[in-house]
Structures are given as C-alpha cells and as structure tokens.
C-alpha cells in the first residue's frame, strides 16, 4: 500500500475507495434496514400499532369521543347471558360480551388497555431516563460519586422488585395512574443503570473522549454528546423490554390490589376482579389476559428485532 | 480470593442493612395502621386500639421501632432470633418458619428445574441455530415471559389440575390421542437431533412406533392407576445415566471412567434390594442419610477405579450414585400411587401446599405434597426457563464465535469436546450471574403464584403484612429474600472462581 493512501494523509478519501455505483448507508440506515427485515419484529409492530389505535379510537380519550357507542362505566340490560358476540366479520352488539352487571366488556377492556399502555410507556420512558443518567454519571465520574450511586442501585435491587413496588404503590395509592407509573419507574431503573455504567466504563477510556477532555469540554457535554450516543443501542433495546416488563408488573400489582384502583380499570384489575367467574363467564377472563399477552409478546419481539438490528454479532451475516 | 469474598460479604451486609431501613420506613408510612379500628363500631374500640398500639409500639417514634426490630434480628447471631410480633401479638418467627419452608421448597424446586431445562434447551438451540427447533423454542420463550403469572396459573388450575383429576378417574388414551401425542413427540425429537432427512425420518419413525406402543400398553393395563417402575426400569435408566454422562463429559473411550460408573450402577442395584425394608416406611433423616451415602459410595468407587482419570471418575460416579438413589426412591414412591389414589381419589387439589388432615404413610404424604407442588412449580419454572434458555443461547453463541473455538476445532478435537469443554464451560460464567440474581427475585415473584394457589407461604405473610401496615411480617419476608440474595451472590462468586481460573488468584 502506497503512502498516499494511508488514512490521515491529505489526499486520502474513503469515497474514492468505494465504486461509484455502490449505494452507501449510514449507521442509522443499516440499523433500520436490519430491523425492517426482521419479520417477527415487523409483524409485532403492526399488531401493537393496531391494538394501540383500536384502544385509543374506540372509546376515545378524555373529552374526545370514539367510534364505539357504549361506555365502560354504564351498565345496560344483560343480553344472552352476556356472551361475546364477536364473529369473523362482525362485532355484534357486545363483541367481548358483558360483565356480571351488564357493562360492555369491549369498552372495559379497551379502557384497561389504554391505562396499561399509558402506565407502561410512562414507566419505560421515565425509568430509561433515570437509569441512563445514573449509570452514565456513575461510570464517567468514578470515585465517590460512583460509589454512592452504585450503592443506591444495590439498595433498590436488594428489595424484591414486586415487594418494593407494592410498598411504595400502597403509600401512594388513590393518587391516579401517573403516580403509579412514577412509582414503577422509581423501582425499575436499576438494570439499565448497571448496563449503561458498564458501557460507559469502557467508552470513557477511548481516544475520542480523551480528545474531548483535552480541549476542555465539560463533563456533562462529554457524557451527553460523546458517550451516550455510542450506547444508544443498549438503551433503546432495554427501554423497549422495560415497557414489556412494566405491563406485567402493573398487572401483577393490580392483581394484588396495590396497583390501579377501582373505579378506574386496568387489564390486571379486570382479571383479578373476574378470576372466579372463569367457569361461568370465561370470556371475562380470556379477553384481558389475551390482550396483556399480545401487548407484552409484541413488545418483546420488537425488542428482539432492535437488538439484532443494533448488535448483529450473533446473526448469520446477511449484509 | 478469601479477602475478596469477605469484602463482598461486608458490602452486601451494609446494603441489606440500608434496604431494611428503607423498607421499614416505607412500610410503616404506607397507611394508617389503626384505620380499620378507627372506623369500627365495636364497644371495646378504645381497648383494641390501645392493645394494637402496644403490640406494634405505635406510641414510639419510628427510629425506636426500627431499632427494636434490629436488635431483635441481631440476636440471630446467637441463634436466638426475635422477629417481633405481628399486630395481633403473634410471634412472627413461628409464622415465618412454616411460611419459609413451603415457599423455599417451591422456589428451590422451580429454580433447579429451570436451570437444568433452560441450560440444556439453550445449548441445543445454540447448536441448531436458525433451525425449526430454534425458531419454535425462541417463540415459546417469548410467549412464556410475556405471560401474566396469575393468568396462566388460573388456566393451569383449570386445564391441568381439574382435567387431570377427571382423566385420572379412567386413565386411558383414545387412539386419536395416542396418534397425536406420538406424532408431536416424533417431530420434536427429530428436530432436536437433526441430521439429513433420512436420519430425521428414521428418528421420527422409531419415536413414533415407540411412543404409540408404550401409550397403548399403559392405557391397556391402566398403568396410571397402578403404576410400577420396577427393577428393570431402574437398571436401564441407571445404565443409560452412566453411559450417557461418561460419553458426554469424558468420552466413551475412557474405559476407566466407564467401568467405574457402571460399577456404581451395579452397587446401586444391589442396594435397591438390600435397603428395600428400610425405605418401605422411612423418615427424612434416614432417606437423606442414604442419599449422601450413595453419593459417597459412588465417589469412592470412582476414586479407587479411576486410575489416571481419578477426578472425573469420582465426580461422575458420585453423580450416578445419586441418580441411582433418586431412582430407587422414585420407584418406591410410584409404587405407592395406587394406595395414594385410594386415600385421595382426585390427586391434585388446586388449593394449599398440602392436604389438611391427610392420613397416610410416608410415601403417600410425599405424593400428596408432590401433587400439590406440581402446578405452582410449572408456573414458576415456565417463566424462568424462558429467560435461562435465551441467556444460555446467546451466551453460547457468543462463545462459539470466539477464536479459541476455531482453534480447538482446527486441531481436530471432537465436536463433543469443543462444545462441552471449550464452549459450555465458558458460557456458564454469564449464566451464573443471571441465576444468582434471579433466585431472590423468584421468591418475590412467588408472591403471586402462592396467592393463586392458596399457599400459606411468605407471599401471604408479606401481602397481609403490607395490607394491614404491619412492618414485622414484611420485614421477615425481606430478611429471607435479602439473605437468599446475599447467599446466592456468594455462591456465584465461588462458582466464578471454579469456572474461571483467572479469578482464583
């Protein structure tokens, strides 16, 4: 190789190395292409979008009305023992049936789905922010700051997740779903904090960080502009999976009675309210459960697709 | 190494202390502990309030209450624990004893099962990456950890518990059931074993015929009402364990190890008859003593017959000895199934950890406890298996892409040695971390499983404690999970040292 072609010399250009008719992709485009090719993840994305859109548009949000004419709080006369009327091509009067006192179960399940999704997404975003900041600061600052932050992480980890969530949620009950979401975020950031700290520990020793430090960049700018963009894959994947686990955690808490409080509904609360009706009115049990399963499953698959897209080391090479 | 472990223990102890303070303060502030009494109309309301205030120390500030609890717990060092009383004045220590034994029984069994199944399936999927088997297991794993625990528990109660009981009234298979089961098993096995289509067809065919004829036979003799394993079964499975473990870990060609494990099987078969009278109506100490004895005897046989490969021979023979002991016990338990059925015609009741007032011999009671533990164990195992399978698979794939694996293959080592010695041993290191973390979490997760199945375990202790704003039961729950977490982390540290010589220094 002649001297003029070594990287760093003035005449060298990477563009000159690539044949003119080859299309080039940025890192983001490569990730996007790999994600789109993941069939399971794409199918899951469509399912999740469908569920979300149905839940939002059917009964509406707040003052905005939806296309479904029944209300989840109003009971009407029980028709045909409250059996579901859903068919392959028709919804019928009560697609998911009616509950024991005649409320439309489709509206109830849609309301539960809204709340569960709202809680899960809030938890996912908040816990990702907390975990990322704590992990990044601990990993970059080292010293006593790291000791304090990591001992704090250990402190939260040593109490079983469900127990800690239940205790705080009980203290904050009757405050609405946003407080519940905040509580769940306070207990679920630990895993990501550890992951991010590990990544940052290795990144902070790299040359580009040393260069940034040498020109006097502030620690905050180094962390947010130079280090964190390099850990974006880990963070996005973990955020996705934390949404899935938040859905399950919220349903578990509501099942124990420490989560969403009646008269508001969530999918977990619906199951716990009607679990004894399994033999007489099985649909009251099936529909919310299948809804939770579908949401959690599709989010998990999307997370898997994202992981493969960001970190293709374990895949058979396709690009 | 010792210094490192001591430092880790010290740090975890401090974290545990901090966690206990946090949980205590949060619990006592979560609500008003006298709420139900304030709203009650009972005549002796004032007296009740005063009594509860006394039991819970409500007239004292929070730090005094916490300090009282802490000094009580610190007496555990001299084996004289005082975990305080609950709000009705009942000693929490005695409550915890019963609760912890049933919960730990459940969680330990589920963890062991999940580790074994998860690791085996994980390795198989890693070896057969991108096969139909791999895709199916991946899908099932995602399905399992997307399942709401209580939902699947209620389903299992209905479809596994009650339907099994109904089926047990007349335990026969219809031809359709036989054909479908045999076909499914044949497909799974041929997918796992792999190979070209000829080999797959042969595997599927043999499995199909074997399963179909076995099911027809069992159905015809009503085996499931009067099951027996017998001497022949114990002998065949024992020999299979000896040959299989030898082939897997040291290779079939190592005659020293092969002969010592087979000798252990022979010794086990002799004691199958020799100890029959003793284990007809045993006690737990006797059974555990016999189990340890079989481990020791197996180890000794391996040690003296092992020759140049003394260590693997001793380890594998001890393993085979233990297997023989478990097989003998299983044979005994199964032979008592008929008398168990006569005592309890519907074997699985879906509530409680054992049948109250159950009167039967040792083996009948064991079968009763076993029948009660099956469903919750399945629930807990399913979820853990899903994550262990995924972790083992990715960890195995990561290792199998390393350069030293290519080196091992290129110097002509057999695929078995490459996978078991070079691949699996290194893949175990990250898996150890996951398992250690998971165990304490599983006790926490068992709260819900116990609630669905009506077990009086630690979950109930915690839930009732929290509902009634009663800190001592909640703290007892935390004490067990926290100690379990520290112990598991310690075990993980020791396992690292065993797996990775670089840490041993």
Interface residues (C-beta under 8 A of the other chain):
Chain A: X151 X154 X155 X158 X159 X160 X161 X162 X163 X164 X166 X167 X168 X170 X171 X244 X248 X251 X252 X255 X256 X257 X258 X268 X271 X272 X275 X278 X279 X285 X289 X292 X293 X296 X297 X300 X301 X304 X313 X314 X316
Chain B: X11 X12 X14 X15 X16 X18 X19 X22 X23 X26 X27 X29 X30 X31 X129 X130 X142 X143 X145 X146 X147 X148 X149 X150 X151 X154 X158 X394 X397 X398 X401 X440 X441 X443 X444 X445 X447 X448 X451 X462 X463 X466 X467 X474 X477 X478 X481 X482 X485
